[in-house]
Amino acid sequence: MNKYTLFKIIRLLISYFILIIMAIFSIFPLYYVFMTSFSNAPNLISLSISDLFPKHLHLTAYKELLSANLYGGNFPLWVRNSLILASSTAIISVFLALITGYALSRLDIPAKKILAIFIYIVTFFPYTATAVPLYLLFAKLHLLNYIGLILAYTPGTSIFAAFIAKLSIDSIPSSYEEIAMIDGLSRFGAFLRIVMRLALPVVVLTAILGFSGAYLDFALAYAFLLPNVKEWTATIGLYYLAGLLNPASAPAYNIFAAGAVLMGIPLTALFIVSQKMMTRAYSNLAGVKQ
């Protein structure tokens, strides 16, 4: 065995070792949450190393979570509310992002470059920094409800997605739309039938960003929906059911873990279904042709 072959083997072993360590660090938190949800231990103090490798799986946390009724609301109802809220946010975000991205890419708008730079800069502001101003604004407009919450969620996603949409539409030759309009389509028709189809990976990426952001949010949902229990989202209900907002009692982390597992099912399914589209979206934005 020559030195070059030995060097390749050592480099390969080091690479695999690093990948294994990274995989363990990535998978262990998920495994910990999953196994905690099947534990009878009510809080973190009661958990032990043996609970990570249990001989029996207990469904106590799931039964309590799905059967509990808190002030007239329950977890399945709150999950349904979250899904409706997140889906509505995703649809509106996609529409606004593509319309804005198309305008910045194709239309002759005054100060278009300055506007694009401004949109890009706004994406760096933390989302939580707008929670208080949004609450005060929508309280004066009497929109502390689902409609107001959707309107509050949408800009955070659509502003970032509009910049991505602009980059994607810039890569689509404008001659495609010109030919379609010569054949009788309006500009909006060409946008729907040509641009949206070619920019489908960005559409999917925007939808996922809008859906996951609204689905997992707690701060704005808590501020907007707290008085009406039946309108709560899953994140609010889960915090109360697990006792995380009650400093007088020990939180039931097995119930919280069970809720996290159930809430993760729609997101996991969404990411699995859209995996190829997301890969294409990031590849197109990076300039990689597929």
MIDOSE-1310 file (N, C-alpha, C; in nm, 2 decimals, decimal comma, always signed):
residues 290
mnky	+0,09/-0,12/+0,00/+0,00/+0,00/+0,00/+0,09/+0,12/+0,00; +0,07/+0,21/-0,10/+0,15/+0,33/-0,11/+0,10/+0,44/-0,02; +0,18/+0,55/-0,01/+0,14/+0,66/+0,08/+0,01/+0,73/+0,04; -0,01/+0,74/-0,10/-0,13/+0,81/-0,15/-0,25/+0,73/-0,11
tlfk	-0,25/+0,60/-0,13/-0,37/+0,52/-0,09/-0,40/+0,52/+0,06; -0,29/+0,52/+0,14/-0,31/+0,53/+0,28/-0,37/+0,66/+0,32; -0,32/+0,77/+0,26/-0,37/+0,90/+0,28/-0,52/+0,91/+0,25; -0,56/+0,85/+0,14/-0,70/+0,85/+0,10/-0,79/+0,78/+0,20
iirl	-0,74/+0,66/+0,25/-0,82/+0,58/+0,35/-0,83/+0,66/+0,48; -0,72/+0,72/+0,52/-0,73/+0,80/+0,65/-0,82/+0,92/+0,63; -0,82/+0,99/+0,52/-0,90/+1,10/+0,50/-1,05/+1,06/+0,49; -1,08/+0,94/+0,43/-1,21/+0,89/+0,43/-1,26/+0,85/+0,56
lisy	-1,18/+0,79/+0,65/-1,22/+0,75/+0,78/-1,25/+0,88/+0,87; -1,17/+0,98/+0,85/-1,19/+1,11/+0,93/-1,32/+1,17/+0,88; -1,35/+1,17/+0,75/-1,47/+1,22/+0,70/-1,59/+1,15/+0,75; -1,59/+1,02/+0,75/-1,70/+0,94/+0,81/-1,72/+0,96/+0,96
fili	-1,61/+0,97/+1,03/-1,61/+1,00/+1,17/-1,68/+1,13/+1,20; -1,65/+1,24/+1,13/-1,71/+1,37/+1,14/-1,86/+1,36/+1,11; -1,89/+1,29/+1,00/-2,03/+1,28/+0,96/-2,11/+1,20/+1,06; -2,06/+1,10/+1,12/-2,13/+1,02/+1,22/-2,15/+1,11/+1,34
imai	-2,05/+1,19/+1,39/-2,07/+1,28/+1,50/-2,18/+1,38/+1,47; -2,17/+1,44/+1,36/-2,28/+1,54/+1,32/-2,41/+1,48/+1,32; -2,42/+1,35/+1,26/-2,55/+1,28/+1,26/-2,61/+1,26/+1,40; -2,52/+1,22/+1,49/-2,56/+1,19/+1,63/-2,61/+1,32/+1,69
fsif	-2,54/+1,43/+1,67/-2,58/+1,56/+1,73/-2,72/+1,60/+1,67; -2,74/+1,57/+1,54/-2,86/+1,61/+1,48/-2,98/+1,52/+1,52; -2,96/+1,39/+1,53/-3,07/+1,30/+1,55/-3,10/+1,29/+1,70; -3,00/+1,30/+1,79/-3,03/+1,28/+1,93/-3,14/+1,36/+1,99
plyy	-3,15/+1,50/+1,96/-3,26/+1,57/+2,01/-3,40/+1,52/+1,97; -3,41/+1,48/+1,84/-3,53/+1,42/+1,79/-3,57/+1,29/+1,86; -3,46/+1,21/+1,88/-3,48/+1,08/+1,95/-3,52/+1,11/+2,09; -3,46/+1,20/+2,16/-3,49/+1,23/+2,30/-3,64/+1,28/+2,31
vfmt	-3,68/+1,37/+2,22/-3,82/+1,41/+2,23/-3,92/+1,30/+2,20; -3,89/+1,21/+2,10/-3,97/+1,10/+2,07/-3,98/+1,00/+2,18; -3,87/+0,97/+2,25/-3,88/+0,87/+2,36/-3,94/+0,93/+2,48; -3,92/+1,06/+2,50/-3,98/+1,12/+2,62/-4,13/+1,12/+2,61
sfsn	-4,19/+1,13/+2,48/-4,33/+1,13/+2,46/-4,39/+0,99/+2,50; -4,31/+0,88/+2,50/-4,36/+0,75/+2,54/-4,32/+0,71/+2,68; -4,28/+0,81/+2,76/-4,24/+0,79/+2,89/-4,35/+0,82/+2,99; -4,35/+0,75/+3,11/-4,44/+0,79/+3,22/-4,39/+0,89/+3,31
apnl	-4,26/+0,93/+3,29/-4,20/+1,04/+3,37/-4,27/+1,17/+3,35; -4,33/+1,23/+3,45/-4,41/+1,36/+3,43/-4,32/+1,48/+3,41; -4,20/+1,48/+3,45/-4,11/+1,60/+3,43/-3,97/+1,56/+3,41; -3,89/+1,65/+3,38/-3,75/+1,62/+3,34/-3,67/+1,57/+3,46
isls	-3,70/+1,61/+3,58/-3,63/+1,56/+3,70/-3,65/+1,41/+3,71; -3,77/+1,36/+3,67/-3,80/+1,22/+3,69/-3,74/+1,13/+3,58; -3,69/+1,20/+3,47/-3,63/+1,12/+3,36/-3,49/+1,07/+3,40; -3,46/+0,96/+3,35/-3,32/+0,90/+3,37/-3,27/+0,85/+3,23
isdl	-3,14/+0,80/+3,24/-3,08/+0,75/+3,11/-3,16/+0,63/+3,06; -3,21/+0,55/+3,16/-3,28/+0,43/+3,12/-3,41/+0,46/+3,04; -3,47/+0,58/+3,06/-3,59/+0,62/+2,98/-3,56/+0,64/+2,84; -3,43/+0,66/+2,80/-3,40/+0,68/+2,66/-3,39/+0,54/+2,59
fpkh	-3,39/+0,43/+2,67/-3,39/+0,30/+2,61/-3,49/+0,21/+2,68; -3,62/+0,25/+2,67/-3,72/+0,19/+2,76/-3,75/+0,04/+2,71; -3,79/-0,04/+2,80/-3,84/-0,17/+2,77/-3,98/-0,17/+2,73; -4,06/-0,08/+2,77/-4,20/-0,06/+2,74/-4,23/+0,08/+2,70
lhlt	-4,31/+0,09/+2,60/-4,36/+0,23/+2,55/-4,49/+0,25/+2,61; -4,51/+0,37/+2,68/-4,63/+0,41/+2,74/-4,70/+0,51/+2,65; -4,83/+0,50/+2,64/-4,91/+0,60/+2,56/-4,99/+0,69/+2,65; -4,95/+0,70/+2,78/-5,02/+0,79/+2,87/-5,02/+0,93/+2,83
ayke	-4,91/+0,98/+2,79/-4,90/+1,13/+2,75/-4,99/+1,15/+2,63; -4,99/+1,06/+2,53/-5,08/+1,08/+2,41/-5,23/+1,08/+2,45; -5,26/+0,99/+2,54/-5,40/+0,98/+2,58/-5,45/+1,10/+2,66; -5,36/+1,15/+2,75/-5,39/+1,27/+2,82/-5,40/+1,39/+2,73
llsa	-5,31/+1,40/+2,63/-5,31/+1,51/+2,54/-5,43/+1,52/+2,45; -5,47/+1,40/+2,40/-5,59/+1,40/+2,31/-5,72/+1,40/+2,38; -5,73/+1,36/+2,50/-5,85/+1,36/+2,58/-5,88/+1,48/+2,67; -5,77/+1,56/+2,69/-5,78/+1,67/+2,78/-5,87/+1,78/+2,72
nlyg	-5,95/+1,84/+2,81/-6,04/+1,95/+2,77/-6,01/+2,07/+2,86; -5,96/+2,17/+2,80/-5,91/+2,29/+2,88/-6,00/+2,41/+2,84; -6,08/+2,45/+2,94/-6,17/+2,57/+2,92/-6,25/+2,56/+2,79; -6,29/+2,44/+2,76/-6,38/+2,42/+2,64/-6,31/+2,39/+2,51
gnfp	-6,17/+2,39/+2,52/-6,09/+2,36/+2,40/-6,01/+2,23/+2,41; -5,97/+2,17/+2,30/-5,89/+2,05/+2,31/-5,78/+2,05/+2,20; -5,69/+1,96/+2,21/-5,57/+1,97/+2,13/-5,61/+1,94/+1,98; -5,69/+1,84/+1,94/-5,72/+1,83/+1,80/-5,79/+1,95/+1,74
lwvr	-5,87/+2,02/+1,82/-5,93/+2,15/+1,77/-5,82/+2,25/+1,74; -5,73/+2,26/+1,83/-5,62/+2,36/+1,82/-5,53/+2,33/+1,70; -5,50/+2,20/+1,68/-5,42/+2,16/+1,56/-5,49/+2,20/+1,43; -5,62/+2,17/+1,43/-5,70/+2,21/+1,31/-5,69/+2,36/+1,29
nsli	-5,70/+2,44/+1,40/-5,69/+2,59/+1,38/-5,55/+2,62/+1,33; -5,45/+2,56/+1,37/-5,31/+2,59/+1,33/-5,30/+2,56/+1,18; -5,36/+2,44/+1,14/-5,35/+2,40/+0,99/-5,42/+2,50/+0,90; -5,54/+2,54/+0,95/-5,61/+2,64/+0,87/-5,54/+2,77/+0,86
lass	-5,49/+2,82/+0,97/-5,42/+2,95/+0,98/-5,29/+2,94/+0,90; -5,21/+2,83/+0,91/-5,09/+2,82/+0,83/-5,11/+2,81/+0,68; -5,21/+2,73/+0,64/-5,24/+2,71/+0,50/-5,29/+2,85/+0,44; -5,37/+2,92/+0,51/-5,41/+3,05/+0,46/-5,30/+3,15/+0,44
taii	-5,21/+3,15/+0,54/-5,09/+3,23/+0,54/-5,00/+3,19/+0,42; -4,98/+3,06/+0,39/-4,90/+3,02/+0,29/-4,95/+3,06/+0,15; -5,08/+3,05/+0,13/-5,15/+3,08/+0,00/-5,13/+3,23/-0,03; -5,16/+3,31/+0,07/-5,15/+3,46/+0,05/-5,01/+3,50/+0,03
svfl	-4,92/+3,44/+0,11/-4,77/+3,47/+0,09/-4,72/+3,44/-0,05; -4,76/+3,32/-0,10/-4,72/+3,29/-0,24/-4,77/+3,39/-0,34; -4,89/+3,43/-0,33/-4,95/+3,52/-0,42/-4,88/+3,66/-0,42; -4,86/+3,71/-0,30/-4,80/+3,84/-0,28/-4,65/+3,84/-0,32
alit	-4,58/+3,73/-0,28/-4,44/+3,72/-0,31/-4,42/+3,72/-0,46; -4,50/+3,64/-0,54/-4,48/+3,62/-0,68/-4,52/+3,75/-0,75; -4,63/+3,81/-0,71/-4,67/+3,94/-0,77/-4,56/+4,05/-0,75; -4,51/+4,06/-0,63/-4,40/+4,16/-0,60/-4,27/+4,12/-0,68
gyal	-4,23/+4,00/-0,67/-4,11/+3,95/-0,74/-4,12/+3,98/-0,89; -4,24/+3,95/-0,95/-4,26/+3,97/-1,09/-4,25/+4,12/-1,13; -4,31/+4,20/-1,04/-4,31/+4,35/-1,07/-4,16/+4,40/-1,06; -4,09/+4,36/-0,96/-3,95/+4,40/-0,95/-3,86/+4,35/-1,06
srld	-3,90/+4,23/-1,12/-3,81/+4,17/-1,22/-3,85/+4,22/-1,36; -3,98/+4,24/-1,39/-4,02/+4,26/-1,53/-4,07/+4,41/-1,56; -4,14/+4,47/-1,46/-4,20/+4,60/-1,49/-4,10/+4,71/-1,47; -4,12/+4,82/-1,54/-4,04/+4,94/-1,53/-4,09/+5,03/-1,42
ipak	-4,05/+5,00/-1,30/-4,09/+5,08/-1,18/-3,99/+5,18/-1,14; -4,03/+5,30/-1,11/-3,93/+5,40/-1,06/-3,86/+5,36/-0,93; -3,73/+5,38/-0,93/-3,65/+5,34/-0,81/-3,66/+5,19/-0,78; -3,67/+5,11/-0,89/-3,68/+4,97/-0,87/-3,57/+4,90/-0,79
kila	-3,45/+4,94/-0,83/-3,33/+4,89/-0,76/-3,32/+4,93/-0,61; -3,36/+5,05/-0,58/-3,36/+5,10/-0,44/-3,46/+5,02/-0,36; -3,58/+5,00/-0,43/-3,69/+4,92/-0,36/-3,64/+4,78/-0,34; -3,57/+4,71/-0,43/-3,53/+4,58/-0,42/-3,42/+4,57/-0,31
ifiy	-3,34/+4,67/-0,30/-3,24/+4,67/-0,19/-3,30/+4,69/-0,05; -3,40/+4,77/-0,05/-3,48/+4,79/+0,07/-3,55/+4,67/+0,12; -3,61/+4,59/+0,03/-3,67/+4,47/+0,06/-3,57/+4,37/+0,11; -3,45/+4,37/+0,05/-3,35/+4,28/+0,09/-3,30/+4,31/+0,24
ivtf	-3,29/+4,44/+0,27/-3,24/+4,48/+0,40/-3,35/+4,45/+0,51; -3,48/+4,46/+0,47/-3,58/+4,43/+0,57/-3,58/+4,29/+0,61; -3,54/+4,20/+0,53/-3,54/+4,06/+0,56/-3,44/+4,03/+0,68; -3,35/+4,12/+0,71/-3,25/+4,09/+0,81/-3,31/+4,13/+0,95
fpyt	-3,42/+4,20/+0,96/-3,48/+4,24/+1,09/-3,54/+4,11/+1,15; -3,52/+4,09/+1,28/-3,58/+3,98/+1,35/-3,73/+3,99/+1,35; -3,80/+3,88/+1,33/-3,95/+3,88/+1,32/-4,01/+3,92/+1,46; -3,95/+3,88/+1,57/-4,00/+3,91/+1,70/-4,00/+4,06/+1,73
atav	-3,91/+4,13/+1,66/-3,90/+4,28/+1,69/-4,03/+4,35/+1,65; -4,11/+4,29/+1,56/-4,24/+4,35/+1,51/-4,36/+4,31/+1,59; -4,34/+4,22/+1,69/-4,46/+4,16/+1,76/-4,54/+4,27/+1,83; -4,47/+4,36/+1,91/-4,54/+4,46/+1,99/-4,60/+4,57/+1,89
plyl	-4,53/+4,62/+1,79/-4,60/+4,72/+1,70/-4,72/+4,66/+1,63; -4,71/+4,53/+1,59/-4,82/+4,47/+1,52/-4,94/+4,45/+1,61; -4,91/+4,41/+1,74/-5,02/+4,39/+1,83/-5,09/+4,53/+1,86; -5,02/+4,63/+1,88/-5,08/+4,77/+1,90/-5,16/+4,81/+1,78
lfak	-5,10/+4,79/+1,66/-5,17/+4,83/+1,54/-5,30/+4,76/+1,52; -5,30/+4,63/+1,53/-5,42/+4,55/+1,51/-5,52/+4,56/+1,62; -5,48/+4,59/+1,74/-5,57/+4,62/+1,85/-5,65/+4,74/+1,82; -5,59/+4,85/+1,76/-5,66/+4,97/+1,73/-5,76/+4,94/+1,61
lhll	-5,73/+4,85/+1,52/-5,81/+4,82/+1,41/-5,91/+4,71/+1,44; -5,92/+4,66/+1,57/-6,01/+4,56/+1,62/-5,99/+4,43/+1,53; -5,87/+4,39/+1,51/-5,84/+4,28/+1,43/-5,75/+4,17/+1,51; -5,78/+4,16/+1,64/-5,71/+4,06/+1,72/-5,79/+3,93/+1,70
nyig	-5,78/+3,88/+1,58/-5,85/+3,75/+1,55/-5,78/+3,68/+1,44; -5,84/+3,58/+1,38/-5,77/+3,50/+1,27/-5,73/+3,59/+1,15; -5,82/+3,67/+1,11/-5,79/+3,76/+0,99/-5,67/+3,85/+1,02; -5,67/+3,91/+1,14/-5,56/+3,99/+1,18/-5,43/+3,92/+1,19
lila	-5,44/+3,80/+1,24/-5,32/+3,71/+1,26/-5,26/+3,67/+1,12; -5,35/+3,64/+1,03/-5,30/+3,60/+0,89/-5,24/+3,72/+0,83; -5,30/+3,84/+0,84/-5,24/+3,96/+0,79/-5,11/+4,00/+0,86; -5,09/+3,96/+0,98/-4,97/+3,99/+1,05/-4,86/+3,89/+1,01
ytpg	-4,89/+3,77/+0,99/-4,79/+3,67/+0,95/-4,74/+3,69/+0,81; -4,83/+3,73/+0,72/-4,80/+3,73/+0,57/-4,68/+3,82/+0,53; -4,67/+3,94/+0,58/-4,56/+4,02/+0,54/-4,42/+3,96/+0,57; -4,41/+3,90/+0,69/-4,28/+3,85/+0,73/-4,23/+3,74/+0,63
tsif	-4,32/+3,66/+0,58/-4,28/+3,56/+0,48/-4,27/+3,62/+0,34; -4,37/+3,70/+0,30/-4,38/+3,74/+0,16/-4,27/+3,84/+0,13; -4,22/+3,92/+0,22/-4,11/+4,01/+0,19/-3,98/+3,94/+0,16; -3,95/+3,84/+0,24/-3,83/+3,75/+0,21/-3,85/+3,67/+0,08
aafi	-3,97/+3,62/+0,06/-4,00/+3,54/-0,05/-4,00/+3,62/-0,18; -4,04/+3,75/-0,17/-4,05/+3,83/-0,29/-3,91/+3,85/-0,35; -3,81/+3,87/-0,26/-3,67/+3,88/-0,31/-3,62/+3,75/-0,37; -3,66/+3,64/-0,32/-3,62/+3,51/-0,38/-3,69/+3,49/-0,51
akls	-3,82/+3,53/-0,52/-3,90/+3,52/-0,64/-3,84/+3,61/-0,75; -3,79/+3,73/-0,71/-3,73/+3,82/-0,81/-3,61/+3,75/-0,88; -3,52/+3,69/-0,79/-3,40/+3,63/-0,84/-3,44/+3,51/-0,94; -3,55/+3,44/-0,90/-3,59/+3,32/-0,98/-3,65/+3,37/-1,12
idsi	-3,73/+3,47/-1,11/-3,79/+3,53/-1,23/-3,69/+3,59/-1,33; -3,59/+3,65/-1,27/-3,48/+3,71/-1,35/-3,41/+3,61/-1,44; -3,41/+3,48/-1,39/-3,35/+3,37/-1,47/-3,44/+3,32/-1,58; -3,57/+3,36/-1,58/-3,66/+3,31/-1,69/-3,66/+3,41/-1,80
pssy	-3,63/+3,37/-1,92/-3,62/+3,46/-2,04/-3,76/+3,53/-2,06; -3,75/+3,66/-2,07/-3,88/+3,74/-2,10/-3,94/+3,71/-2,23; -3,86/+3,65/-2,32/-3,92/+3,61/-2,45/-4,03/+3,51/-2,44; -4,03/+3,43/-2,34/-4,13/+3,33/-2,32/-4,27/+3,40/-2,30
eeia	-4,27/+3,50/-2,22/-4,39/+3,57/-2,20/-4,44/+3,65/-2,32; -4,34/+3,71/-2,39/-4,37/+3,79/-2,51/-4,43/+3,70/-2,62; -4,38/+3,58/-2,64/-4,44/+3,49/-2,73/-4,58/+3,45/-2,69; -4,60/+3,43/-2,56/-4,74/+3,39/-2,51/-4,84/+3,51/-2,53
midg	-4,79/+3,63/-2,51/-4,88/+3,75/-2,53/-4,91/+3,77/-2,68; -4,81/+3,74/-2,77/-4,84/+3,75/-2,91/-4,95/+3,65/-2,95; -4,95/+3,53/-2,88/-5,05/+3,43/-2,91/-5,18/+3,46/-2,85; -5,20/+3,57/-2,78/-5,33/+3,61/-2,73/-5,34/+3,62/-2,58
lsrf	-5,24/+3,58/-2,50/-5,26/+3,59/-2,36/-5,23/+3,73/-2,31; -5,30/+3,77/-2,20/-5,27/+3,89/-2,14/-5,14/+3,88/-2,06; -5,09/+3,99/-2,00/-4,97/+3,98/-1,92/-4,99/+3,90/-1,80; -5,11/+3,91/-1,74/-5,14/+3,83/-1,62/-5,16/+3,69/-1,66
gafl	-5,22/+3,66/-1,77/-5,23/+3,52/-1,82/-5,10/+3,46/-1,84; -5,01/+3,53/-1,90/-4,87/+3,48/-1,92/-4,80/+3,46/-1,79; -4,83/+3,55/-1,69/-4,77/+3,53/-1,56/-4,82/+3,40/-1,50; -4,95/+3,37/-1,51/-5,00/+3,25/-1,45/-4,96/+3,12/-1,52
rivm	-4,96/+3,13/-1,65/-4,94/+3,00/-1,73/-4,79/+2,98/-1,76; -4,71/+3,08/-1,76/-4,57/+3,07/-1,80/-4,48/+3,08/-1,67; -4,48/+3,20/-1,61/-4,39/+3,23/-1,51/-4,41/+3,15/-1,38; -4,54/+3,13/-1,34/-4,56/+3,05/-1,22/-4,52/+2,91/-1,24
rlal	-4,54/+2,85/-1,36/-4,50/+2,71/-1,38/-4,35/+2,70/-1,38; -4,28/+2,79/-1,44/-4,13/+2,78/-1,44/-4,07/+2,81/-1,30; -4,14/+2,90/-1,23/-4,10/+2,93/-1,09/-4,16/+2,85/-0,99; -4,21/+2,73/-1,02/-4,28/+2,64/-0,93/-4,19/+2,60/-0,81
pvvv	-4,06/+2,58/-0,82/-3,98/+2,55/-0,70/-3,98/+2,66/-0,60; -3,98/+2,79/-0,65/-3,98/+2,90/-0,56/-4,12/+2,91/-0,49; -4,23/+2,88/-0,57/-4,36/+2,88/-0,51/-4,37/+2,78/-0,40; -4,32/+2,66/-0,42/-4,32/+2,56/-0,31/-4,24/+2,61/-0,19
ltai	-4,12/+2,66/-0,22/-4,04/+2,71/-0,11/-4,11/+2,82/-0,03; -4,17/+2,91/-0,10/-4,25/+3,02/-0,03/-4,36/+2,96/+0,05; -4,43/+2,87/+0,00/-4,54/+2,81/+0,07/-4,50/+2,74/+0,20; -4,39/+2,67/+0,19/-4,33/+2,60/+0,31/-4,29/+2,70/+0,41
lgfs	-4,22/+2,80/+0,37/-4,18/+2,91/+0,47/-4,30/+2,97/+0,54; -4,40/+3,00/+0,46/-4,52/+3,07/+0,51/-4,60/+2,97/+0,60; -4,61/+2,85/+0,56/-4,68/+2,75/+0,64/-4,61/+2,72/+0,78; -4,48/+2,69/+0,77/-4,41/+2,65/+0,89/-4,40/+2,77/+0,99
gayl	-4,38/+2,89/+0,94/-4,37/+3,01/+1,02/-4,50/+3,03/+1,10; -4,61/+3,02/+1,03/-4,74/+3,04/+1,10/-4,78/+2,92/+1,19; -4,74/+2,80/+1,15/-4,78/+2,68/+1,22/-4,71/+2,67/+1,35; -4,58/+2,72/+1,36/-4,50/+2,70/+1,48/-4,50/+2,83/+1,56
dfal	-4,56/+2,93/+1,52/-4,55/+3,06/+1,60/-4,62/+3,05/+1,73; -4,57/+3,11/+1,83/-4,63/+3,12/+1,96/-4,66/+3,26/+2,00; -4,56/+3,35/+1,98/-4,57/+3,49/+2,04/-4,69/+3,57/+1,99; -4,71/+3,58/+1,85/-4,82/+3,66/+1,80/-4,95/+3,59/+1,82
ayaf	-4,95/+3,46/+1,81/-5,08/+3,38/+1,83/-5,12/+3,40/+1,97; -5,03/+3,40/+2,07/-5,07/+3,42/+2,21/-5,12/+3,56/+2,23; -5,06/+3,66/+2,17/-5,11/+3,79/+2,19/-5,25/+3,82/+2,12; -5,27/+3,76/+2,01/-5,39/+3,78/+1,93/-5,51/+3,70/+1,98
llpn	-5,49/+3,57/+2,02/-5,60/+3,48/+2,04/-5,62/+3,43/+2,18; -5,55/+3,48/+2,27/-5,55/+3,43/+2,41/-5,69/+3,44/+2,47; -5,77/+3,54/+2,46/-5,90/+3,55/+2,52/-6,00/+3,44/+2,48; -5,99/+3,39/+2,36/-6,09/+3,29/+2,30/-6,02/+3,15/+2,29
vkew	-6,05/+3,06/+2,39/-5,98/+2,93/+2,39/-6,00/+2,85/+2,27; -6,12/+2,85/+2,21/-6,16/+2,77/+2,10/-6,08/+2,81/+1,97; -6,03/+2,93/+1,97/-5,95/+2,98/+1,86/-5,80/+2,97/+1,88; -5,76/+2,91/+1,99/-5,62/+2,89/+2,01/-5,55/+2,81/+1,90
tati	-5,42/+2,83/+1,88/-5,34/+2,74/+1,80/-5,28/+2,63/+1,88; -5,22/+2,53/+1,82/-5,17/+2,41/+1,89/-5,06/+2,45/+1,98; -4,98/+2,55/+1,94/-4,86/+2,59/+2,03/-4,91/+2,65/+2,16; -5,02/+2,73/+2,16/-5,07/+2,79/+2,28/-5,13/+2,68/+2,37
glyy	-5,21/+2,60/+2,31/-5,28/+2,49/+2,39/-5,18/+2,40/+2,45; -5,07/+2,37/+2,37/-4,97/+2,27/+2,42/-4,90/+2,33/+2,54; -4,87/+2,46/+2,54/-4,80/+2,52/+2,65/-4,88/+2,51/+2,78; -5,01/+2,53/+2,76/-5,10/+2,53/+2,88/-5,12/+2,39/+2,93
lagl	-5,14/+2,29/+2,83/-5,17/+2,15/+2,87/-5,04/+2,09/+2,94; -4,92/+2,13/+2,90/-4,80/+2,08/+2,96/-4,76/+2,16/+3,08; -4,83/+2,26/+3,11/-4,80/+2,34/+3,23/-4,67/+2,43/+3,22; -4,63/+2,46/+3,10/-4,51/+2,54/+3,08/-4,52/+2,68/+3,13
lnpa	-4,65/+2,73/+3,13/-4,67/+2,87/+3,16/-4,71/+2,89/+3,31; -4,71/+2,78/+3,38/-4,75/+2,78/+3,52/-4,63/+2,76/+3,61; -4,57/+2,87/+3,66/-4,44/+2,85/+3,74/-4,46/+2,78/+3,87; -4,59/+2,76/+3,92/-4,62/+2,70/+4,05/-4,61/+2,55/+4,04
sapa	-4,61/+2,49/+3,92/-4,61/+2,34/+3,91/-4,50/+2,30/+3,81; -4,45/+2,18/+3,82/-4,35/+2,12/+3,74/-4,41/+2,09/+3,60; -4,35/+2,14/+3,49/-4,41/+2,11/+3,36/-4,41/+1,96/+3,33; -4,51/+1,91/+3,26/-4,52/+1,77/+3,21/-4,46/+1,76/+3,08
ynif	-4,33/+1,74/+3,07/-4,25/+1,74/+2,95/-4,29/+1,62/+2,86; -4,34/+1,51/+2,92/-4,39/+1,40/+2,83/-4,51/+1,44/+2,75; -4,60/+1,52/+2,81/-4,71/+1,57/+2,73/-4,66/+1,67/+2,62; -4,57/+1,75/+2,66/-4,52/+1,85/+2,57/-4,45/+1,78/+2,45
aaga	-4,37/+1,67/+2,48/-4,30/+1,60/+2,38/-4,40/+1,52/+2,29; -4,51/+1,47/+2,35/-4,61/+1,41/+2,27/-4,68/+1,50/+2,17; -4,71/+1,63/+2,22/-4,76/+1,73/+2,13/-4,67/+1,77/+2,02; -4,54/+1,78/+2,06/-4,44/+1,81/+1,95/-4,43/+1,71/+1,85
vlmg	-4,44/+1,58/+1,88/-4,44/+1,47/+1,79/-4,56/+1,48/+1,69; -4,68/+1,50/+1,75/-4,80/+1,51/+1,67/-4,80/+1,63/+1,58; -4,75/+1,74/+1,63/-4,74/+1,86/+1,55/-4,64/+1,85/+1,44; -4,54/+1,76/+1,46/-4,43/+1,75/+1,36/-4,48/+1,66/+1,24
iplt	-4,58/+1,58/+1,26/-4,63/+1,49/+1,15/-4,66/+1,57/+1,02; -4,75/+1,68/+1,03/-4,78/+1,75/+0,90/-4,66/+1,82/+0,84; -4,57/+1,87/+0,92/-4,45/+1,94/+0,87/-4,36/+1,84/+0,80; -4,34/+1,72/+0,87/-4,26/+1,62/+0,81/-4,31/+1,57/+0,68
alfi	-4,44/+1,55/+0,67/-4,50/+1,50/+0,54/-4,49/+1,61/+0,44; -4,50/+1,74/+0,47/-4,49/+1,85/+0,38/-4,34/+1,85/+0,32; -4,25/+1,84/+0,41/-4,11/+1,85/+0,36/-4,07/+1,73/+0,28; -4,12/+1,61/+0,31/-4,09/+1,49/+0,23/-4,15/+1,50/+0,09
vsqk	-4,28/+1,55/+0,08/-4,34/+1,56/-0,05/-4,28/+1,67/-0,13; -4,23/+1,78/-0,07/-4,17/+1,89/-0,15/-4,02/+1,89/-0,15; -3,96/+1,78/-0,12/-3,81/+1,78/-0,11/-3,74/+1,81/-0,24; -3,79/+1,74/-0,35/-3,73/+1,77/-0,48/-3,75/+1,91/-0,53
mmtr	-3,87/+1,97/-0,50/-3,89/+2,11/-0,54/-3,80/+2,20/-0,46; -3,78/+2,17/-0,33/-3,70/+2,26/-0,25/-3,55/+2,25/-0,30; -3,51/+2,13/-0,34/-3,37/+2,12/-0,39/-3,36/+2,20/-0,52; -3,46/+2,19/-0,61/-3,45/+2,26/-0,74/-3,45/+2,41/-0,71
aysn	-3,53/+2,46/-0,61/-3,54/+2,60/-0,58/-3,40/+2,65/-0,53; -3,34/+2,58/-0,44/-3,20/+2,63/-0,39/-3,10/+2,62/-0,51; -3,11/+2,52/-0,59/-3,02/+2,50/-0,70/-3,03/+2,61/-0,80; -3,16/+2,65/-0,83/-3,18/+2,76/-0,93/-3,13/+2,89/-0,87
lagv	-3,15/+2,92/-0,74/-3,10/+3,04/-0,68/-2,95/+3,05/-0,68; -2,89/+2,93/-0,67/-2,74/+2,92/-0,67/-2,68/+2,92/-0,80; -2,77/+2,92/-0,91/-2,72/+2,92/-1,05/-2,68/+2,79/-1,10; -2,73/+2,68/-1,03/-2,70/+2,54/-1,08/-2,81/+2,50/-1,17
kq	-2,78/+2,46/-1,29/-2,88/+2,41/-1,38/-2,90/+2,26/-1,36; -3,03/+2,22/-1,36/-3,07/+2,08/-1,34/-3,15/+2,03/-1,46
